[in-house]
Structures are given as C-alpha cells and as structure tokens.
C-alpha cells in the first residue's frame, strides 16, 4: 500500500499545485482516504501506462517550451551570482551521473 499525505509540503508544491497532477494520480489508481491519497491495489500495467504518458508529455514541444519559460523566469529573479552558483551546482549534479572513463 502506497500513500501520499495531501498536506505534505513537497507534494503540494510538486504535484498538488500542478494542473492535472492529482487527477493523474487518481487515473493510475490512487484514492482519497483520510487526508491521504492511497494506492489500494497496484495495477502494474496501469502504472506503466501512466509512466509512459508522463515521459511522452516531457518530450513534447509544449512541455519543453513551458519548462524553458519557467527556467527563464527563475533566472531573471535571481541575481547573476546566485544564478551562476545554481548553474554550477546543477552541472556538478549531472557530472556525478556520468561514469568515469576507463
């Protein structure tokens, strides 16, 4: 059984505030119960279809354009030094994912 608290700050910011976020969870089998969303029974096929739909959406031009616009707004809100520090941290995080050369 998987459950997500509807009052969790991270959930509210990353899923609850996104248009269609909670509806997506309902579509893959989560049900509201006592202030949580609970996955009562796991339908692996349905979860895989949901995952594939999210991946397809992330590859769409509309998603990429929206993501770029959001990143631009965030960059404009930061001072240039803060932006450079955050960019360096993002690059470092990606570099850690690259395997060492043989």
C-alpha angles and dihedrals in degrees: 000000000000122000137181124199111233089211095055109121095220091049092050092049099042104032113005095056095045115094107253095008097118091036089057091054090050089050093055093049110276115140130197113251130164096332094319138090106234129194098215098179126017114231101188094191092052092048091051091050089050091049091049090050091052092049091050090050091051090055094051121107091235092057093046092048092050091047092050091048091051092049090049092052090049092048092051090052093055124072115247093255093050090048092050091050092049092046091051090050091050091049091049091051090053093045090055088060093057112091119238116264115254 
